[in-house]
């Protein structure tokens, strides 16, 4: 007859094996999308709350800026990045002249008369202008596809139409879109991690940082990035493992008590 200590050792081994298998079967909570930041040619700081693994159908991100020249109005938008020294264009969703679509935001403290009430004024003054806006980012529209091969898109700032050729406030933060598995996908389908652009002609440099972020659903509400099922499934699996282990111990001890001695 096997000794009691032998039964206990064998039982612990079985318990650990079953528990490990159950843990592997539990769904992992998805990682939070990573934000990004970049520095512009005149020291502007641009930050976006989510820049990696965004839903291709569209998400709302928060874009903030500081160090901008309040004498120059800018557009905040999601556009094709045509490279250093070139205006990022076209922009997904076009220019939001109604102020309602959220595809772009006009920031200006001294807009033309037709822009009053439409343009959002800077905070701060001089070359210390600041802003914080919400921007709807989606992978494509009828004219532009940011997932197409060779196309790179980014959340950008650029001087508005009153200073068309002035690239002094052009700052870019590349954006990637998620796949069904949750991994970030760059334009063209390659796996990528977002990083701020560094256009040589403008002297911009950038870094990225991880932040927790959430996106909007199709109804405009903010969607949760966490898994609501992970905790209850984990508790259920633990309970099943405990119950199964107790039954196994009882059966072994019963057999050990009724078997004839060797």
N, C-alpha and C positions, 0 to 999 in steps of 0.2 A: 504493500500500500504506500502510496506517495505520502511524504511528510507534509504537515500543515505548512511549514515554511516554503516547501517546494511549490505547493498550490498557490500560496500568496504571491510568490515571485512570478510564477507563470501567469497568474491573473493580472498583475500589474503590467506585465509585458503586453498582454492582449489589450488591456485598457488603453495604453499609450498608442498602440498601433491603430486601434479604432478611432481614437480621438484625433490622431494626425490625419487619417484619411478624411474624417468629417471636416476638418479645418480646410483641407485642400478643396473640398467641394463647395465651400461657402463663397458667394460672389464677393469680389473685391470692390470696395467703393471707388468710384472714378476719381482721378486726380483733378485738383482744381486747375482751371486754366491759368496760364502764366501771363502776367502783364509785361509791359515793356516801356522803355524810356529812351529818349535820344536828346542830344544837345545840338542846337542850331548854330549857324555861322556867326551869329552875334551873341552867343551865350544863352540863347533861349533854351528853356527846358520843357520838353514835351513828354507827357506820360499818358499811357492808355491802360485802363484797368484789366483788359483781357486782350491778348494778342495771339494766343496759341490755342488750336483745337476748337475754334468757334464753329457753331452750327452753320452749315452752308446756307440754310434757309433764312438765316438772319438772327442777329443778337444785338441788344443795345449795350454799348460800352460807355464808360465815362472817360472823357478826354480832358486833361488839365494842362495848362501851360503857364509859364512864368518867364519874365525877362523879355517880353515882347514890346516893340515900339508902338506906343498907343497912337502915334500919328499915322500909322499905316494899318488899314483894315486888313483882315485875313479871312480866308475860308478854312474851315475845319471840315474835312471830308475823307472819304475812302476812295482812292484813285489808283490808276495804273502808274507805277513808278517807271518813268522813262530814263532814269539815270541821272548822274550828277550834272548840275547846271541846266537841266531841262525841266519845264513845268510838268508836274504830275497831272496827267490827263489821258483819257476821259475818266470821269468819276462815276462810280456805280450809283445809280439813282439820279444822276444829273445834279444841277444846281437847284436847291430848294428855295425858289423865289416866293413861296407862300408862307414859309416858316412852319409848315405843318407836317411834312413827310418825315423829317428827322434825318434825311439822307446826307445833309450838309448843314453847317451852321455858319452864318456870317457874323464875325466879331469886328466891331468898329465903334470907336468913340466919336467919330466925326464923319458919318456916312453922308452921301448926297441926299438931297431932300426926299427922293423917293425911297430911300432906305431907312428913314426914321420910323421907328416902331417895328421894323423888321430886323435890323442889325442889333446884336447884343453888345452892349458897351463893355470895354475892358474894366477890370478892377485895377487899382494902382494908377500910376502916371509915368510919363516920360518913357524911359526904356525899362521900366519895371512893371509893365502891363501884365495882368493875369487874367485867366478865364477858366471856367469849368463848365463843360457842356455834355449833353448826352448825344450819342451818335448811333444811328442804326447801321450796322455793318452786315452785308450779305455778299455771297460769293459772286453773284452775277445778276445782270438785268438783260433787257432785250438787246443791248448793244455791246456789253462788255462781259467777259467771262474770266474771272480771276483764277479759275482752276485750269485754264487752257495751258498747254505746253508753251514755255517761253514767256509767259505773262507773270509779272510780279506786281502785287498790289499792296498798298500800305495806307494806314491812317496818316494823314498829312495835314500840315498847315502850309498855306502859301498866301502871298499877298493877293488882295482882291483885284477886281477888274480895273480899279482906278490906277493900279500900278502893275500892269500886265507883264512887263519884262523884268521886274525886280524880284530876284530870287533870295533876297536877304533874310526872308522869314520862312523859307521852304525847309521844313523838317519832316522826316519820314520815319515811321515805325512799321516794318513789314508785319503782315498778318498771315497766319496759317489757319486752315479749316480742318475740322475733325472728320474722322472716318467712323464707320460703324463700330470699330473696336476702340474708339476713343483716342487714337493717336493723332498727332498733328500731321497735316498734309499740306505741303507747299504747292503752289501752282505747278501743274504738270504731273501731280501725283506723287512726288518724292517726299519721303519722310523728312521732317525738319523741325528745328526748334527756333522760335522767333528771336531775332536780334535787331537792334536798331541799325539803320543804314548809316553809312559813313561816306557821303558823297565828297569826292576829292575837290570838286570845284567850289563847294561851299564851305569846306572845312568842318563839316559836322561830324561829331563823334557820338557814340551812344553806348549804353549798357542796358541790360535787361534785368528784371527782378521778378521773383515769383510772388504773386498776390492771389488771394482768394477772390473769385469773381463769379458772378452769375449773369445769365443772359435772359433775354425776353423770349417768351413763347409766342406762338402765332397770334395769340389774343392780346399781346402787348404786356402781359403780366410777367413778373420776374420768375424765372424757372430755377428750381433748386438744383445744385450741383452734387448734392450728397445722395447716398442710397438709403432710403427709408426701410429697405428690406433686410439689410445686413444684420442689424441687432436682433430682431425677432427670429430670423433664421438661425443665427448663432445660438440663441437660447434654446430653441427647439432641438437643434442637433445635440447640444450638451445634455439635455434632458433624456433624449433617446439613448445616448451613449451610457449615461449613468444607469438607466433602467436595464439596458441589455447586460451591463457588467454585473449588476446585482443578481439577475436571474442566473447568470453563468456560475457565479460563486455558490449560490444556493444549491444548484444541481450537482456541482462537483463535491461539495461537502456531504450532500445526501448519499451520493454514491460511495464516498470514502467511508462513511459510517456503516454502510450495509454490506460492503464487499468482504469476503473471507480473507483472513490474514494470509500473506505469502509464506 
